Amino acid sequence: MTFINTVPEDEATGAVADLYDADRARLGHVPNFTRAFSARPALYAAWLELNGAIKDAMDLRRYELATVAAARRLGSSYCTLAHGAVLAGKFLDADTVQALVADHHAAGLDAVDVAVMDLADKVAGDAASVTQADVDGLRALGLTDADVFDVVAAAAARAFFSKMLDALGVQADARYADELDPPLRDALTVGRPIAAPPA
């Protein structure tokens, strides 16, 4: 569901058809968020390039932690589900992912992970509240200025994408309801509900 009309897969032509084909090849299906960008496929291409550049510069685990922290702060179920599922599938057990969504300070993460999530959360919630002390704290834990930049970029970019999806009424794909264990699924659903299966 979206608040605006989107181009159905069987009616897509030109740039929209290319967009759908690319995501079908990359992801195995056309997600709801891809359909939402059918109004402006060039913007989606620009998002993929920007997010790809941010992600490629970072350790993937750190990227996912920063992204989940930002998405949770933004109340984005779609992004928290998507990136929480990556964390649970590749880096952490489901119980730890549930715990870090509830309170990353009490999830058994190390000091670097906690500080990264703190910064991403702060950027997503109120970027003007970030202080020199926040950055210095990360430096004291061994992060470089480029590392700090990357965390900020991941959180700031997530604000764009999450806000676009939520403002357009885009719901997370119904597959999350089937593919995730209910306790993890429920913990990651921090805003809009998951979409109902297609009729």
C-alpha positions in Angstrom: 0.0 0.0 0.0 1.1 3.6 -0.7 -0.7 6.9 -0.6 0.2 7.6 -4.2 -0.5 5.5 -7.3 2.5 3.3 -8.4 3.1 1.6 -11.7 2.1 -2.1 -11.6 4.8 -4.5 -12.7 2.8 -5.7 -15.8 2.4 -2.1 -16.9 5.9 -0.9 -16.4 7.8 0.5 -19.4 11.0 2.4 -20.0 13.0 3.5 -17.0 10.4 2.1 -14.6 10.6 -1.4 -16.2 14.4 -1.2 -16.0 14.1 -0.3 -12.3 11.8 -3.2 -11.6 13.9 -5.6 -13.6 17.1 -4.6 -11.8 15.6 -5.1 -8.4 14.0 -8.4 -9.4 17.4 -9.6 -10.5 19.2 -8.2 -7.4 16.6 -9.1 -4.8 14.5 -11.8 -6.3 11.3 -9.7 -6.3 10.2 -6.1 -6.7 9.8 -4.7 -3.2 7.2 -2.2 -2.1 9.8 0.5 -1.7 10.9 0.1 -5.4 7.3 0.5 -6.6 7.0 3.7 -4.5 9.9 5.2 -6.5 8.2 4.4 -9.9 7.1 8.1 -9.8 10.7 9.1 -10.1 13.0 6.3 -11.1 16.0 8.6 -11.5 15.8 9.5 -7.9 15.8 5.8 -6.9 18.9 5.3 -9.1 20.6 8.3 -7.3 19.6 6.7 -3.9 21.2 3.4 -4.9 24.4 5.1 -5.9 24.5 7.2 -2.7 23.7 4.4 -0.4 26.0 2.1 -2.2 28.9 4.5 -1.8 28.2 4.8 2.0 27.8 1.1 2.4 30.9 0.2 0.4 33.1 2.5 2.6 32.0 0.8 5.8 32.3 -2.5 7.6 28.9 -4.1 6.8 28.2 -5.0 10.4 28.8 -1.5 11.5 26.7 -0.2 8.6 23.8 -2.4 9.7 24.1 -1.4 13.3 24.1 2.3 12.4 21.2 1.8 10.0 19.0 -0.1 12.5 19.7 2.6 15.2 18.7 5.4 12.8 15.6 3.5 11.5 14.5 2.7 15.0 14.7 6.3 16.0 12.8 7.3 12.9 10.1 4.8 13.7 10.6 3.1 10.3 9.3 -0.5 10.4 10.4 -1.1 6.8 14.0 -0.2 7.4 14.3 -1.7 10.9 12.8 -5.0 9.6 15.1 -5.1 6.5 18.3 -4.2 8.3 17.5 -6.1 11.5 16.9 -9.2 9.4 20.4 -8.7 7.9 21.9 -8.4 11.4 20.1 -11.5 12.5 21.0 -13.4 9.4 24.7 -12.6 9.2 26.1 -11.1 12.4 24.0 -11.6 15.6 21.5 -14.0 17.0 17.9 -13.1 16.9 17.7 -12.5 20.7 20.5 -10.0 20.5 18.9 -8.2 17.6 15.6 -8.0 19.6 17.5 -6.7 22.6 19.4 -4.0 20.7 16.2 -2.7 19.2 14.7 -2.5 22.6 17.8 -0.9 24.2 21.2 -1.2 22.6 22.9 -0.3 25.9 21.5 -3.5 27.4 22.1 -5.9 24.5 25.6 -7.1 25.4 27.3 -5.2 22.6 30.8 -3.9 22.9 31.6 -0.3 23.6 32.3 0.5 20.0 29.0 -0.9 18.8 27.1 1.0 21.5 28.9 4.3 20.6 28.2 3.8 16.9 24.5 3.2 17.6 24.4 6.2 20.0 25.7 8.5 17.3 23.4 7.1 14.6 20.5 7.4 16.9 21.4 11.0 17.7 21.9 12.0 14.1 18.5 10.5 13.2 16.7 12.1 16.2 18.4 15.6 16.3 21.6 16.0 14.3 22.1 19.5 15.8 22.5 17.9 19.2 25.7 16.0 18.2 28.7 17.5 20.0 32.4 17.4 19.8 32.4 15.2 22.8 30.3 12.6 20.9 33.0 12.5 18.1 35.9 12.5 20.6 34.3 9.6 22.4 34.3 7.6 19.2 37.9 8.6 18.5 38.9 7.4 22.0 37.5 4.0 21.1 39.7 3.8 18.0 37.5 5.2 15.3 39.0 7.5 12.7 37.4 10.7 11.5 36.5 8.8 8.3 34.8 6.1 10.4 32.8 8.8 12.2 31.8 10.4 8.9 30.6 7.0 7.6 28.3 6.5 10.6 26.9 10.0 10.2 26.4 9.4 6.5 24.6 6.1 7.1 22.2 7.6 9.6 21.6 10.8 7.6 20.9 8.8 4.4 18.5 6.5 6.4 16.6 9.6 7.4 16.0 10.4 3.8 14.9 6.9 2.7 12.8 6.1 5.8 11.0 9.4 5.7 10.3 9.0 2.0 8.7 5.6 2.6 6.7 6.5 5.6 5.5 9.8 4.2 4.2 7.9 1.1 2.6 5.2 3.3 4.8 2.4 2.0 4.5 -0.7 4.2 7.2 -3.4 4.6 6.8 -6.3 2.3 4.4 -9.1 3.5 7.2 -11.6 3.3 8.7 -10.3 6.5 5.6 -11.6 8.3 6.4 -15.1 7.1 10.2 -15.2 7.0 10.9 -13.8 10.5 10.2 -15.5 13.7 7.3 -13.7 15.4 9.2 -12.3 18.4 11.9 -10.8 16.1 9.3 -9.6 13.6 7.3 -7.9 16.3 10.4 -6.3 17.9 11.5 -4.9 14.5 8.0 -3.5 13.7 8.6 -0.1 15.2 6.1 2.0 13.1 3.8 1.2 10.3 2.5 -2.4 10.2 3.8 -4.9 7.7 1.7 -5.1 4.5 -1.0 -7.7 4.2 -0.3 -10.5 1.7 -1.5 -9.8 -1.8 -5.1 -10.9 -2.4 
